[in-house]
Amino acid sequence: MQVDQVADVNQRLQDGWVILAIATGHRPGGEPWIQYVMGLPYEDEDEEDEEEGEDD
């Protein structure tokens, strides 16, 4: 997900998303911009099953 509004970034961070990359540049009129590339953490279902089995 690419986001350029800080409020959207903050909301996604609160929802468990992580920032993968930050890019900067300028809009055609010369105005600077910052774009955040975000994603959800990877959850390996096989790993979770193994962890649950260890407690048994």
N, C-alpha and C positions, 0 to 999 in steps of 0.2 A: 504494500500500500504506500503510495506517495502522498505526502501531506505537506502543505505549506502554511497552514494556520497553527500558531502556537497553542491555541485553545484545543484544537483537535489533537495535537501531539500530546498535550497534558492529559486529556481524557483517555486516550488510548493507553498511555503509560499506566494510568490508574486501573485500567481494565486488564492489565497484564501483558500488553504489547511491549516490544523492545525496539530501540533505534538500531538499525543495521548500518545506515550510512547517512551522511549529511552532505548535501551538494549546495554550492553557492554559484551565483551568476548574476546577470543583469537582464532585465526585461528589455524589449525593443526600444522603449523610451529612455533607457539608461537607469531605471530604478532597480536597486539591488533586490535580490530574492534569495531566500534560503528554502531548500526543500529537504524534507526528512523522509527517508525510506524506512518503513516500519514493518514488523512482522510479529507473528505470535511464536513463542518458544516452541521448539520441536518436542513432542512427547512420543517416545518410543513405547508402543503398547506392549511389546515383548518384554522390555526391561521392567515395566510395571508389574507384569505377571510374575516374573522371576522374583522381584522384591517381595511380593505378597506371599509367594511360596516359601520364602526363607523363614518366615515367622511361624509356619506350621510345624 
